Amino acid sequence: MTGSPDTPEQTTTLDPHPQGRLIEIFFSVIQKKVVSPNDFASLDQLSSTLLAFVGRYNQTARPFNWKFTAADLADLLHRISEHEQAATTNQTDLATAA
């Protein structure tokens, strides 16, 4: 996908280079495991905690086992589209009946 979930330029095309998203995954892991559950008294404390995490992560990290395939995404998008079309049709029918 291109763009972020909050930007209008987001498209439903699959990213031809998913490895480009690995840094986003890594920062998500840092956010969930290091930053969010902690309150740091100083930038030095945050820095040392992040560096310790990176060292530990680099020793224990394993490849992600992707289970959500491109076909799964296409199916999900198709179902969402059908649902939105049905909702629009129902709204139009109600407006016509009124």
DADALIN-V426990 format. One record per residue. N is the residue number from 0. RES is the residue in one small letter. PHI is phi in degrees with one decimal (NA if undefined). D_CENTER is the distance of its C-alpha to the mean C-alpha in whole Angstrom. Layout:
BEGIN
n:N res:RES phi:PHI d_center:D_CENTER
n:N res:RES phi:PHI d_center:D_CENTER
END
This chain:
BEGIN
n:0 res:m phi:NA d_center:10
n:1 res:t phi:-111.6 d_center:12
n:2 res:g phi:75.4 d_center:12
n:3 res:s phi:-104.1 d_center:9
n:4 res:p phi:-58.9 d_center:8
n:5 res:d phi:-100.2 d_center:11
n:6 res:t phi:-111.2 d_center:14
n:7 res:p phi:-68.3 d_center:16
n:8 res:e phi:-80.5 d_center:16
n:9 res:q phi:-63.1 d_center:13
n:10 res:t phi:-122.2 d_center:14
n:11 res:t phi:-95.6 d_center:14
n:12 res:t phi:-76.2 d_center:15
n:13 res:l phi:-77.4 d_center:13
n:14 res:d phi:-68.8 d_center:13
n:15 res:p phi:-70.8 d_center:16
n:16 res:h phi:-128.3 d_center:15
n:17 res:p phi:-62.6 d_center:12
n:18 res:q phi:-63.5 d_center:14
n:19 res:g phi:-66.5 d_center:13
n:20 res:r phi:-88.5 d_center:10
n:21 res:l phi:-61.6 d_center:11
n:22 res:i phi:-65.8 d_center:12
n:23 res:e phi:-64.2 d_center:8
n:24 res:i phi:-65.3 d_center:8
n:25 res:f phi:-60.7 d_center:12
n:26 res:f phi:-66.9 d_center:11
n:27 res:s phi:-64.7 d_center:9
n:28 res:v phi:-62.4 d_center:12
n:29 res:i phi:-61.1 d_center:14
n:30 res:q phi:-59.4 d_center:13
n:31 res:k phi:-77.5 d_center:13
n:32 res:k phi:-99.0 d_center:16
n:33 res:v phi:-117.3 d_center:18
n:34 res:v phi:-77.5 d_center:18
n:35 res:s phi:-61.8 d_center:17
n:36 res:p phi:-81.9 d_center:20
n:37 res:n phi:-124.1 d_center:22
n:38 res:d phi:-124.2 d_center:25
n:39 res:f phi:-101.1 d_center:26
n:40 res:a phi:-77.4 d_center:30
n:41 res:s phi:-154.4 d_center:29
n:42 res:l phi:-66.7 d_center:27
n:43 res:d phi:-63.0 d_center:30
n:44 res:q phi:-65.6 d_center:28
n:45 res:l phi:-60.7 d_center:25
n:46 res:s phi:-59.5 d_center:25
n:47 res:s phi:-66.5 d_center:27
n:48 res:t phi:-65.9 d_center:25
n:49 res:l phi:-63.7 d_center:22
n:50 res:l phi:-64.2 d_center:24
n:51 res:a phi:-64.5 d_center:25
n:52 res:f phi:-63.3 d_center:22
n:53 res:v phi:-60.4 d_center:21
n:54 res:g phi:-60.3 d_center:25
n:55 res:r phi:-67.3 d_center:24
n:56 res:y phi:-62.4 d_center:20
n:57 res:n phi:-63.7 d_center:22
n:58 res:q phi:-81.4 d_center:25
n:59 res:t phi:-113.7 d_center:23
n:60 res:a phi:-62.7 d_center:20
n:61 res:r phi:-128.7 d_center:19
n:62 res:p phi:-59.8 d_center:17
n:63 res:f phi:-72.5 d_center:14
n:64 res:n phi:-100.8 d_center:16
n:65 res:w phi:-70.0 d_center:13
n:66 res:k phi:-113.2 d_center:14
n:67 res:f phi:-92.1 d_center:12
n:68 res:t phi:-90.8 d_center:14
n:69 res:a phi:-60.8 d_center:15
n:70 res:a phi:-64.8 d_center:17
n:71 res:d phi:-61.0 d_center:15
n:72 res:l phi:-63.9 d_center:13
n:73 res:a phi:-60.7 d_center:16
n:74 res:d phi:-64.4 d_center:18
n:75 res:l phi:-61.4 d_center:15
n:76 res:l phi:-63.0 d_center:15
n:77 res:h phi:-64.4 d_center:19
n:78 res:r phi:-65.1 d_center:19
n:79 res:i phi:-62.8 d_center:17
n:80 res:s phi:-61.1 d_center:20
n:81 res:e phi:-60.8 d_center:23
n:82 res:h phi:-63.6 d_center:22
n:83 res:e phi:-65.8 d_center:22
n:84 res:q phi:-65.5 d_center:25
n:85 res:a phi:-64.5 d_center:27
n:86 res:a phi:-65.2 d_center:26
n:87 res:t phi:-64.7 d_center:27
n:88 res:t phi:-62.9 d_center:30
n:89 res:n phi:-63.8 d_center:31
n:90 res:q phi:-65.0 d_center:31
n:91 res:t phi:-65.0 d_center:33
n:92 res:d phi:-63.4 d_center:36
n:93 res:l phi:-66.8 d_center:36
n:94 res:a phi:-66.0 d_center:37
n:95 res:t phi:-68.7 d_center:39
n:96 res:a phi:-69.2 d_center:41
n:97 res:a phi:-78.9 d_center:41
END
